[in-house]
Amino acid sequence: MTLSQPPRRDTRLDPYVETYAARTNDLQVSAVRALFAVANRPEVVSLAGGMPNIADLPRQAIGEAFAKLVVDQGIQAMQYGSGQGEPFIREKIVEVMAEEQIKANADDVVISCGSQQGLDLVTRVFCDPGDVVLVEAPSYVGAIGTFKANQCNIVHVAIDEHGIVPELLRHAVVLLRSSGKKVKFLYTIPNFQNPTGITQTLARRQALLALAHELDLLLLEDNPYGLLALEAEPIPALRAQDDERVIYLGSFSKTFAPGFRVGWVLAPHAIREKLVLTQESATLCPPVFSQYAIAAYLDQFDWRGQIRTFRDMYRARRDAMLQALTEHMPPGSTWTHPKGGFFVWLTLPEGLDSQAMLPRAVTARVAYTPGTAFYADGLGSRNIRLSFCFPTPEQIAEGVKRLGDVIVAEQEIHNTFGIESDSFVNRRNLTPGPAPDTN
Ligand SMILES: Cc1ncc(COP(=O)(O)O)c(C=O)c1O
C-alpha cells in the first residue's frame, strides 16, 4: 500500500528538505516555544511547565549513596546491561506497582528511558503509518507528539468529569472500523490526567474495561501521577483489574526525579518480547547506571515517606491555586478540582482565545500552556493548563492574580470590539483526519 504524502512544511532554505523522512513532517517547532524563553525569566510566574519540584529530596545523603555505588558496584553499574532492564530494578518496580494494587511478574516489565520512551516503544510495536490511535480529548502533549512522529492517525474521544465517555468510545471505534481503519489502542491517563487533572472513577474504569473486552480493544494506561493522590487513596489502576488487555506505563519521574530517565512498560507476555527487541534496536539497553541509582534509592531511603512529603507539598500548592482561582477568575470561567497530580484545567469565559491571549499574559508576567497544545485537531482554544507543581504557593497566588487581570482586560476588549468567539471552542469532534500543527 502506498500512502499519499502531504506536502512538506519545511522551509525551502533547508538544503536537506528533499531528503527527510515523511515522519519528520509533523515534528513542528512549538508556536509558543519562543514565548516560553521569555516565560523563563525570573520576573515571570510560570504556570506552564510540568516540572516536578524535587528540592525536598535529601540530596546530600543521596549523593553519598551514589558515590558508594560507583566505588562498590561501578564495574557493573557503568557497563552495558540487559535490553529489558536489570532484573533487580524490575523486581523493585513490581513492589512499587503493588502500592496501586497491581500484581505483576518482574519478567513482564521492560525498562524504558522515562515513560516517554515507553510510549514510543509501544507505538512502534503496534502502529504502521495511518493506523488509528484513540486519545482522550484533551491529552498529554508528549503522547500526541509521539503518535504524530510515528505517523499515527490521532482520533480524540471526549472525556467528562468522570473520565472517558464509554458511549463515545464505542461510537468512535465502530465508525472507524466500518470505514476500514485499523484502531490499534486507546491511550488513557486515568489518574489526575495531564492536562485536566480529572480522575477516572471506578465505575468508569469498569465500564471501560468491559467495553474494551467487547470491542477487542487494547488499552495503553499511562500512570505517572498515580501515587501523588492528594486526597483519598488512589483508585485501583486499570492494569490492577485486567492483565491481558492493558499495557501499563510507569515512571520514577514524579515520585523520585525525572533526570534519571527511568520508566517502565508492563505488558502481557507476548507483547513484552516485541518491546525488548524494539528497545534493543533503539538503545541496546536502557541507562544501566540510572537503574542502579534508582534501586539504591529504593533500597536505602524511605521512598514511601518521601512520596508522602511530596504529596503534602503538592497539596499546599494545589490548594493555593484553587483558592486564587476562586478569588481572581471572572464570572464565566470554570476550572477542574484535581484530587492529585500537577494540573488544573481552566475554561475561559466565552469568546476568549488562550493562544491569542498568551503574549499579553507574558507581558503581564504570567505564563501558561494554551489548551490547543493538548489536542491534535486544533480544539482547546478556550482552555488553559495551569501547573501548580513547580512554583511556590506565594508565586501561584501572584501568578493567578495576574492571569485574572489579563482575562478581565481581554474580556473588556472582547465586549468593546465584539470579536467573534472561536467557533471550534469545546466542540466534541469524533471525525478522524489529518492533524494540524498544535505542539
Ligand atoms: C501523562 C504523562 N505521561 C508521560 C510523561 C513522561 O514522563 P517521563 O518520560 O519523565 O517518565 C509525562 C511527563 O510529564 C506525563 O505527564
The ligand as an SDF file (V2000), in Angstrom:
LIG
                    3D

 16 16  0  0  0  0  0  0  0  0999 V2000
    0.9580   11.7640   31.2610 C   0  0  0  0  0  0  0  0  0  0  0  0
    2.4390   11.7220   31.1040 C   0  0  0  0  0  0  0  0  0  0  0  0
    2.9840   10.6510   30.5460 N   0  0  0  0  0  0  0  0  0  0  0  0
    4.3120   10.5610   30.3780 C   0  0  0  0  0  0  0  0  0  0  0  0
    5.1560   11.5750   30.7720 C   0  0  0  0  0  0  0  0  0  0  0  0
    6.6340   11.4210   30.5310 C   0  0  0  0  0  0  0  0  0  0  0  0
    7.3120   11.2380   31.7410 O   0  0  0  0  0  0  0  0  0  0  0  0
    8.7320   10.5830   31.8470 P   0  0  0  0  0  0  0  0  0  0  0  0
    9.2320   10.2740   30.4750 O   0  0  0  0  0  0  0  0  0  0  0  0
    9.5880   11.5770   32.5420 O   0  0  0  0  0  0  0  0  0  0  0  0
    8.5350    9.3220   32.6520 O   0  0  0  0  0  0  0  0  0  0  0  0
    4.6240   12.7350   31.3430 C   0  0  0  0  0  0  0  0  0  0  0  0
    5.5030   13.8490   31.7150 C   0  0  0  0  0  0  0  0  0  0  0  0
    5.1040   14.9020   32.1020 O   0  0  0  0  0  0  0  0  0  0  0  0
    3.2260   12.8010   31.5200 C   0  0  0  0  0  0  0  0  0  0  0  0
    2.6330   13.8680   32.0780 O   0  0  0  0  0  0  0  0  0  0  0  0
  1  2  1  0
  2  3  1  0
  2 15  2  0
  3  4  2  0
  4  5  1  0
  5  6  1  0
  5 12  2  0
  6  7  1  0
  7  8  1  0
  8  9  2  0
  8 10  1  0
  8 11  1  0
 12 13  1  0
 12 15  1  0
 13 14  2  0
 15 16  1  0
M  END
$$$$
